[in-house]
Amino acid sequence: MRSRFPGLWVCLCFLASGAFADDAYVAPRGPGGHPDFNGVWQVMNRANYNVESHAAVAALAMVEGDLGPIPDKRVVALGAVGSVPATLGVVVSGPLPYKDQAKKIQQENAKDWLAKDPEIKCYLPGIPRATYMPFPFQIVQSESALFFSYEFAGAARNIYLQDPGEAPIDSWMGQSYGYWEGETLVIEVTGQNDRTWFDRAGNHHSAFMKVTERYTLTSEHTLRYDVEIEDDQTYTAPWQMSMTIYKRVGVDAQIQQFKCVEFVEELMYGHLRKPQ
């Protein structure tokens, strides 16, 4: 007898097959007997717009119009291309626990997004933003080294596998120290400057921020990315994000060049051009 609910049957079989892996998943072994993270990875979320949940809006740059907010004239010609899609967000619980003054800075950042967002100027994105930008990144793992290469702006970071101590100087990508907790790769990031943002919504941090990342393979093609932000200069308490990252397969399982500095030269230095 033919099933009246073929779609439901397929779904149940999919679940029964273990397609949605959980914490019981044991990843293939890589170098040194650790889980193998080698490959090209990319998110499928919209956290780069805003790590918190939000509804769709007409543009990131808005100004007051006669009947309410309208897109800034500098982006209005982009139409739907310049709009912001809705997202469920990746913050684990509640709104970001900003201190009062830090919240005001976030609001100012959002209001003046076109002038302030470091992504627009092709500055290095910092951690964790580099992970969930709409560009892939590659993990290269051996017994003695761990390297992350990001398509956006050619960003990269070497992961120290022995505690290097305090970072000697603040930098855009900071200093990363990695170690293993069972099946999870843990990376502690310190020494980042305060010029990077978490997203296009102006969410920010201080130079005292510590980022603790946890990468856990959940299936052959997925990993769970959990990250904790500690920054008592900006927030009243630590807060967390969590998301799924997907492994790219096929001919596009590679990163391309997107060294965008030359793309923003006119934006940043065009006003210095000698008049003709």
N, C-alpha and C positions, 0 to 999 in steps of 0.2 A: 504494500500500500504506500502510495506517495505521501510524504510528510506535508502537512498543511503549513509548516513553519520551517522551510529549508534554511532560511538565514539564521534562525535561532539554533538549529542543529549544527551548522558550520561554526557558529560562535562557541557553542559548548565544546565541540571537538577541539577548537583552538585552545580554549582554556585547559582542557584535559591534557593536551599535548605538552603543557609546560611552557607555552610560548611566552607567557608573562612570568619571567624568572623572578625569584625573590632572594632573600639573604642566604638561602641554602645553596645557591648556585656556586659551583666550584669552577673557577676560570682555568683555561689552559695555562700550563706553566711556561713562563718566559725565562729570560736570563737569570741565573742565580736561584732558580726554583720559585721565583715570585710570580704572581699573576702577570700575564702578558698584556701590557697596555700599548704596545707598538701599533701604530696606525694613524689614520687621519680622522679627526673627530669634529663634530659640529652640533650645536644646539638647534632645536626647532621651536624655540619659544621667542617671546618678544621682550625679554628682560632688558635689552639694551635701550628700549624706549622708556621703560619704567620698571624697576624691580618690584614695585607695589602694584596691586590690581588697579585697573582704571578703565573707564569707558572710552569708546572711540571719540576722537575730537577732530576738528577740521584741520588743525595744524599745531605744531609745537610752539610756533611764534604767533601769539594772539595779541590783539589790541582791542580797546573798547570801541565799539561802533554805536550807531544811533539806537539800535535795538538790542544790543548785547555784544559779546566778544566776536570779533571777526579775524581772519588770518591777516597777519602783518603784510603790508604791501610788498615787502621783499620776498615773500614766498607765495603770495596769492596765485601767481601764474602757474604754480605747480599743481594746483587743483587736488585731485584725489591722490596723486603721487606724493604730495607733501603732507597728507593727513596721517593721523596716528591710529592704528588699529587697537581694538580692545585687547586686554590681556588679563588673565587670572592672577598674574604676579607670581613671584618665586620666594617671597619672604614667608618664613614658616608660620609666624603668628603675629597678628596685630600690626598696627602702623609702626614705622621706624621710631625708636624711642629717643627722638632728638631732645637735646637741651633747648631751652627757649631761644637763645641767641642763634644756635646752629640751625634751628628751624627757619628763622628769618632769613638766614643766608641761603638756605635751600630755595625758599620762595623767590628771593632776588635772582638766584641763578636761573630758575625756570622762566622768570619774566624776561631776562636778558639772555636767553639761551643762544641766540645767533652770535652774540659777541663773546660768550664765555665758555661754551662747551668745548673742552679740549679735543674732542673727536673731530670737530669741524676743521681745526687747524692741523690735523694729522699728528698730534702729539701721541706719544706712546700711551696705550690705554691703561696700564697698571693692572694689578690683580685685585679683585676677581673679574673686572670688566672684560679683559681680554678673552676670557673663557666663553662668554655668552654674547659677544658681538656677532653680527650676521656673516661671519667669515670662518672658515675651518682653521684648525690648528693641528699640528702633528706632534706626536710623542715618539721620541726615539729613546729606547731603553736597552741598556746592556748590563753586564754584571757590575761594571765599575762606574757607569755614568747614566745620567737621566737628563734629557734635553727636551724642551718645549719650543716649538717654532710656530709663530702665528702669522697668518697671511696679512692681517692688517698692519700696515706701516713696517713690515719686516721685523716685528717685535720678536724677541727671543729671551729665553732664560735658561741658564744652567742650574740644575738642582744639586746643591751640596748634599752628599750622602753621609757626611760627618758634620756634627754641629760646628759651624764656623765662628760662633760667638756673635757679638754685636756687629751689625753692619757698620763699616767704616765711614760711610757717607750715605745720605738719602739719595735715591734715584727714582726714575719713573717706574721701573719694574721691580724695584726692591731687591732684597736678598732672600733666596728660597732654600730652606733646609728640609730634606725629605727623609722619611723613615717608614717602616712597615708596621702596621698593627694587624696581624693576621692577613686577611685577604684585602685589606684596605691600604692604599697609599696615602700617607698623611704628609702634607707640605705646610710648613710654617713660613709665612712671608712677613718680613719686617723691613724697616729702612726705606719705605716708600715716601716720596714727597707728598705734599698736600695738594698737588695741582691736578690730580686725576679725579674723575667722577665715577659713580657707580652706573650712571645711565644718563639719558638725555633729559631727564626730569630735574636735573640739578642736585641729585642726592650726592652728598660729599662726605669727606672725612678729614682728619688732621694728619700731620706727619707722625703722630704717635700711634697710629693704627697698627694692630696686629691682625693678620688674616690667617686662619687655619683652614686649609682645604682638605677634604677627604674624597678620594676617588675609589669607588668600589664597582667592579664589574658585576653586572646583573644578568647578562646573557652574552651570547657571542657578538652581538652588535650594539649593546647598550651599556652604559655605566651610569651610576648615580653619583652626582656631584653635590656634596654637602659642604657648606662653607660657613664659618663663624667669624663675625666681625667684632673685635674688641677695640674700643676707642673712647676712653673716659673723658677726652677733651670735647667730644662731639655728642656722645650719647649717654643716656642715664644708665644703660645696661647693655651687655652684649646682645647681639641678635644674629639670626641665622637665615640662610637661603638654602633651598634644595631644588634640584632639577635633574632631568635626564639628558644625557649627551649621547649622540648617535654616531656609530662608526660608519664612515663612508666606504662604499665598495664599488668595484667596477673601475672603469677608466677614469672616473673623476675622484678616485681616492688619492688625491694629491693636492698640495697647496700651490696656488699660483702666486705671481708677484703682484703685490698691491702696495708699492712704495709710493705713498700718496703725497709726499712732501712737494714734489713738483706740481701737483694738481692744485695746491693752495697758494702758490707763489703770487698770483695776481691778487687774490683775496688779501694776503698779508702785506705785500710789498708794492702793489700796483700804484699806491698813492705816492710812492717815492720816485716814480718814473719821471725823467726829465721831460718837460713839455716840448713838443715838436714845433 
